[in-house]
Amino acid sequence: MKLLILGSNFGRYHLIAAINSNTFSKISIASPNINKKKILNSINQYKNLKSAINNKERYSMLSITTPPFTQHKILDFILKKKLFPKFLFLEKPILNKSILLLKRFPTKCLFLTNFIFSFNKKWIFFKKKIQNSSNINYFDYTWYFKQYYFFNKKKTWKINPKQGGGLVNYYLPHAIFNILNNFRNARFLKINKKKYYKNNLIYLDIIFLLNKNQCHLKISNNSKINLHKFIFISNNVKYTLVNNTKNWLSNFKVFKNNQQLYKIRCNNQKKDRVGELLNVYSNLNKYYNSKNILLNKELTFKTFKIINSIKKKI
């Protein structure tokens, strides 16, 4: 099986994971600035993304890790040229116009969106607790952290809403997907509160409805504390998934009331991200089975539909 990775920033995590997976007979990577990257000589390297896709070789899997507007151009090129891979792995965010393109892709092209928490063992464990519980009428979701921009003040597309960045475009999809992945019947109701810092939106309190009950999602990308916490209550029992460290995926704990149920430690955020991607690349048949693909596609489309609704109300 042959893999082509498009993009070399977050794409470097994909590359390390793909190499370590031993799944692929050949791995290639394409990026306009590929010459500035330290890439193994055994990895095919391209500067032009379209040339890499249109190469005489046919790739079974294509991972797109570029900024959203570049991602859209790639998807449009694939559709026009009918260069559909068997497996398509997409980073977020996905523009609304890109979703319209994806809906025109043939069903034989299986695409998976990298909502990375859904691949994480702690989140999977927590989801099973939800599935095995009854009379759930309430959840509360809090995600506070400080985006690197507020430390180093380096302006990139990730902070610019017009380029697909910012709190709503870049981070909020993770939280909404996590809600929908655990509570399929949750519905967006309204924006309760919002805060700005120097014209940057840095805080949202969003209300969802779950079985007619109001539930809150509170998210900030310029917080003095690190807290990622998801709570639900079933028959007066509170279950909590929580991480109060700087690590993106690590150190989550699951509690039933005050009793800890499950915990895995990892002190290196980069290794942890690679670990989740390695899990996917090593188990393509598991993650690209028809049931998982249909669910991921449905929740991806629904997530960005809600994102579009929120953007109209801000």
C-alpha positions as CSV (number, residue, x, y, z in Angstrom):
1,M,0.0,0.0,0.0
2,K,1.3,3.5,-0.9
3,L,0.7,6.6,1.1
4,L,1.0,10.3,0.1
5,I,1.0,13.0,2.8
6,L,0.2,16.5,1.7
7,G,1.6,19.2,4.1
8,S,4.7,19.0,6.2
9,N,3.8,21.0,9.4
10,F,1.3,18.8,11.2
11,G,2.1,16.4,8.4
12,R,5.3,15.5,10.2
13,Y,3.3,13.8,12.9
14,H,1.5,11.8,10.2
15,L,4.8,10.9,8.6
16,I,6.4,9.6,11.8
17,A,3.3,7.6,12.6
18,A,3.0,6.2,9.1
19,I,6.7,5.1,9.1
20,N,6.3,3.4,12.5
21,S,3.1,1.6,11.5
22,N,4.9,-0.6,8.9
23,T,1.7,-0.5,6.9
24,F,3.0,1.1,3.7
25,S,5.3,-0.2,1.1
26,K,6.0,3.4,0.0
27,I,5.5,6.7,1.7
28,S,5.7,10.1,0.0
29,I,5.2,13.7,1.3
30,A,4.6,16.9,-0.6
31,S,4.9,20.5,0.6
32,P,6.1,23.8,-1.1
33,N,8.8,24.1,1.6
34,I,9.7,20.5,1.7
35,N,13.4,21.4,1.1
36,K,13.5,23.1,4.5
37,K,12.4,20.0,6.3
38,K,14.5,17.1,7.6
39,I,13.0,14.1,5.8
40,L,14.5,10.7,5.5
41,N,16.0,10.0,2.1
42,S,13.8,6.9,1.8
43,I,10.7,9.1,1.7
44,N,9.7,10.5,-1.7
45,Q,9.5,14.2,-1.6
46,Y,7.6,16.7,-3.8
47,K,7.3,20.5,-3.8
48,N,4.2,20.7,-5.9
49,L,1.1,19.2,-4.3
50,K,-0.9,18.6,-7.5
51,S,2.1,17.1,-9.3
52,A,2.4,14.6,-6.4
53,I,-1.2,13.6,-6.6
54,N,-1.1,13.4,-10.4
55,N,2.0,11.3,-10.4
56,K,2.0,8.1,-12.4
57,E,2.0,6.2,-9.2
58,R,-1.4,5.6,-7.7
59,Y,-1.7,6.1,-3.9
60,S,-4.0,3.9,-1.9
61,M,-4.1,6.5,0.9
62,L,-4.0,10.2,0.8
63,S,-3.6,12.3,4.0
64,I,-4.3,16.0,3.7
65,T,-2.7,18.0,6.5
66,T,-2.7,21.5,4.9
67,P,-4.5,24.7,5.9
68,P,-8.2,24.6,5.0
69,F,-8.1,26.7,1.8
70,T,-5.3,24.6,0.4
71,Q,-7.2,21.5,1.4
72,H,-10.2,22.8,-0.6
73,K,-8.0,23.3,-3.7
74,I,-6.7,19.7,-3.3
75,L,-10.2,18.2,-3.0
76,D,-11.4,20.2,-6.0
77,F,-8.4,18.9,-8.0
78,I,-9.0,15.3,-7.0
79,L,-12.7,15.6,-7.9
80,K,-12.0,17.2,-11.3
81,K,-9.3,14.7,-12.2
82,K,-11.1,11.8,-10.6
83,L,-7.9,10.8,-8.7
84,F,-9.8,9.2,-5.8
85,P,-7.7,7.2,-3.3
86,K,-9.2,4.3,-1.5
87,F,-8.5,5.9,1.9
88,L,-8.6,9.7,2.5
89,F,-7.5,11.1,5.9
90,L,-8.4,14.8,6.5
91,E,-7.2,17.3,9.0
92,K,-9.6,20.0,10.3
93,P,-11.0,22.5,9.9
94,I,-13.0,21.6,6.8
95,L,-14.6,24.6,4.9
96,N,-18.3,24.5,4.1
97,K,-17.5,24.6,0.4
98,S,-15.1,21.6,0.9
99,I,-17.9,19.6,2.5
100,L,-20.0,20.2,-0.7
101,L,-17.1,18.7,-2.7
102,L,-16.8,15.7,-0.3
103,K,-20.5,15.0,-0.8
104,R,-19.7,14.5,-4.5
105,F,-16.9,12.0,-3.9
106,P,-17.8,8.4,-4.8
107,T,-18.6,6.1,-1.9
108,K,-15.7,3.9,-2.8
109,C,-13.4,6.7,-1.6
110,L,-13.5,6.3,2.2
111,F,-12.7,9.5,4.0
112,L,-12.0,9.9,7.7
113,T,-11.7,13.2,9.6
114,N,-9.0,13.3,12.2
115,F,-11.0,14.2,15.3
116,I,-8.2,12.8,17.3
117,F,-10.0,12.6,20.7
118,S,-12.3,10.0,19.2
119,F,-9.3,7.7,18.7
120,N,-8.0,8.1,22.3
121,K,-8.4,5.2,24.7
122,K,-9.6,7.4,27.6
123,W,-12.3,9.0,25.4
124,I,-13.4,5.6,24.1
125,F,-13.7,4.3,27.6
126,F,-15.7,7.3,28.6
127,K,-18.0,6.9,25.6
128,K,-18.7,3.3,26.6
129,K,-19.8,4.5,30.1
130,I,-22.2,6.8,28.4
131,Q,-23.6,4.1,26.1
132,N,-24.0,1.8,29.1
133,S,-25.8,4.4,31.2
134,S,-29.5,5.3,31.3
135,N,-31.5,8.4,32.0
136,I,-28.8,10.8,30.9
137,N,-30.4,14.3,30.7
138,Y,-27.4,16.5,31.3
139,F,-23.8,17.1,30.4
140,D,-21.3,19.9,31.0
141,Y,-18.2,20.4,28.8
142,T,-15.3,22.8,29.7
143,W,-12.2,23.2,27.6
144,Y,-9.7,26.0,28.7
145,F,-6.2,26.4,27.4
146,K,-3.8,29.0,26.0
147,Q,-3.1,29.0,22.3
148,Y,0.5,29.4,21.4
149,Y,-0.2,32.8,19.7
150,F,-0.9,34.3,23.1
151,F,2.6,33.3,24.2
152,N,4.7,34.1,21.1
153,K,2.4,36.6,19.3
154,K,3.4,35.0,16.0
155,K,0.5,35.4,13.6
156,T,-0.4,32.3,11.5
157,W,-3.5,31.2,9.8
158,K,-4.5,29.3,13.0
159,I,-5.4,32.6,14.6
160,N,-7.1,34.2,11.6
161,P,-10.8,33.4,11.1
162,K,-10.7,34.6,7.5
163,Q,-8.1,31.8,6.8
164,G,-10.0,29.1,8.7
165,G,-8.3,29.7,12.0
166,G,-9.5,31.2,15.3
167,L,-11.4,29.7,18.3
168,V,-14.5,28.9,16.3
169,N,-12.9,27.4,13.1
170,Y,-9.9,25.7,14.6
171,Y,-10.7,24.5,18.1
172,L,-14.5,24.5,18.5
173,P,-15.1,21.6,15.9
174,H,-13.2,19.3,18.3
175,A,-15.5,20.1,21.2
176,I,-18.7,19.9,19.1
177,F,-17.6,16.6,17.5
178,N,-16.9,15.2,21.0
179,I,-20.4,16.2,22.1
180,L,-22.1,14.7,19.1
181,N,-20.0,11.5,19.2
182,N,-21.2,10.9,22.8
183,F,-24.7,12.4,22.6
184,R,-26.1,12.0,19.1
185,N,-29.4,13.7,20.0
186,A,-27.7,16.9,21.4
187,R,-28.8,20.0,19.6
188,F,-27.2,23.5,19.4
189,L,-29.5,26.1,21.0
190,K,-27.7,29.4,21.3
191,I,-24.6,31.3,22.3
192,N,-24.9,32.3,25.9
193,K,-21.7,34.4,26.4
194,K,-18.7,35.5,24.4
195,K,-15.5,37.4,25.1
196,Y,-12.9,39.1,23.0
197,Y,-9.3,40.1,23.6
198,K,-7.9,42.7,21.1
199,N,-10.5,41.8,18.5
200,N,-9.8,38.1,18.9
201,L,-12.7,35.9,20.1
202,I,-11.3,34.0,23.1
203,Y,-14.3,32.6,25.0
204,L,-17.6,31.1,24.2
205,D,-20.4,29.7,26.4
206,I,-22.7,27.7,24.1
207,I,-25.9,26.1,25.2
208,F,-27.0,22.7,23.8
209,L,-30.2,20.8,24.4
210,L,-30.2,17.2,25.6
211,N,-33.6,15.7,26.1
212,K,-35.0,19.3,26.5
213,N,-32.4,20.1,29.2
214,Q,-29.9,22.9,28.7
215,C,-26.3,21.9,28.8
216,H,-23.2,24.1,28.5
217,L,-20.1,24.0,26.4
218,K,-17.5,26.5,27.6
219,I,-14.3,27.0,25.6
220,S,-11.4,29.4,25.8
221,N,-8.1,29.6,23.9
222,N,-6.7,32.3,26.1
223,S,-7.1,30.9,29.6
224,K,-4.8,31.1,32.6
225,I,-5.7,27.5,33.5
226,N,-5.6,24.3,31.6
227,L,-8.7,22.3,32.0
228,H,-10.4,19.8,29.6
229,K,-13.4,18.3,31.4
230,F,-16.5,16.4,30.3
231,I,-19.2,15.6,32.8
232,F,-22.5,13.6,32.5
233,I,-25.0,12.6,35.1
234,S,-26.9,9.3,35.0
235,N,-29.3,8.3,37.7
236,N,-27.7,10.8,40.1
237,V,-24.3,9.4,39.5
238,K,-21.7,11.8,38.0
239,Y,-19.1,10.6,35.5
240,T,-16.2,12.9,34.8
241,L,-13.4,12.8,32.1
242,V,-10.8,15.3,33.0
243,N,-7.3,16.5,32.1
244,N,-5.9,19.6,33.8
245,T,-2.4,19.5,32.3
246,K,-0.9,21.3,29.2
247,N,-0.7,18.0,27.3
248,W,-3.2,17.9,24.5
249,L,-4.2,14.2,24.8
250,S,-2.4,13.0,27.9
251,N,-3.2,12.5,31.5
252,F,-7.0,12.2,31.2
253,K,-8.7,10.6,34.2
254,V,-12.2,9.1,34.4
255,F,-14.1,9.3,37.7
256,K,-17.4,7.8,38.8
257,N,-18.4,10.3,41.5
258,N,-15.0,10.5,43.4
259,Q,-13.7,7.1,42.4
260,Q,-11.1,7.0,39.7
261,L,-11.8,4.4,37.1
262,Y,-9.3,4.8,34.3
263,K,-6.0,6.6,33.7
264,I,-3.1,6.5,31.3
265,R,-0.1,8.8,31.7
266,C,2.0,10.3,28.9
267,N,4.3,13.1,29.5
268,N,5.2,14.0,25.9
269,Q,2.4,15.7,23.9
270,K,4.1,15.2,20.6
271,K,4.6,11.5,21.2
272,D,1.0,11.3,22.3
273,R,-0.3,12.8,19.1
274,V,1.9,10.5,17.0
275,G,0.7,7.6,19.2
276,E,-3.0,8.3,18.3
277,L,-2.1,8.6,14.6
278,L,0.0,5.5,14.8
279,N,-3.1,3.7,16.1
280,V,-5.0,4.8,13.0
281,Y,-2.3,4.0,10.4
282,S,-1.7,0.6,12.1
283,N,-5.4,-0.3,12.0
284,L,-6.8,1.0,8.8
285,N,-9.3,-1.9,8.5
286,K,-10.7,-1.0,11.9
287,Y,-11.1,2.7,11.4
288,Y,-12.1,2.5,7.7
289,N,-14.8,-0.1,8.2
290,S,-18.2,0.9,6.8
291,K,-19.9,1.5,10.1
292,N,-17.1,3.8,11.5
293,I,-16.8,5.7,8.2
294,L,-20.5,6.4,8.0
295,L,-20.6,7.6,11.6
296,N,-17.5,9.8,11.2
297,K,-18.9,11.3,8.0
298,E,-22.3,12.0,9.5
299,L,-20.8,13.6,12.6
300,T,-18.2,15.6,10.6
301,F,-21.0,17.1,8.4
302,K,-23.2,17.8,11.4
303,T,-20.2,19.4,13.3
304,F,-19.4,21.9,10.6
305,K,-23.1,22.6,10.0
306,I,-23.3,23.7,13.7
307,I,-20.0,25.7,13.3
308,N,-21.6,27.6,10.4
309,S,-24.7,28.3,12.5
310,I,-22.5,29.6,15.3
311,K,-20.5,31.8,13.0
312,K,-23.6,33.5,11.8
313,K,-24.6,34.3,15.4
314,I,-21.3,35.8,16.4
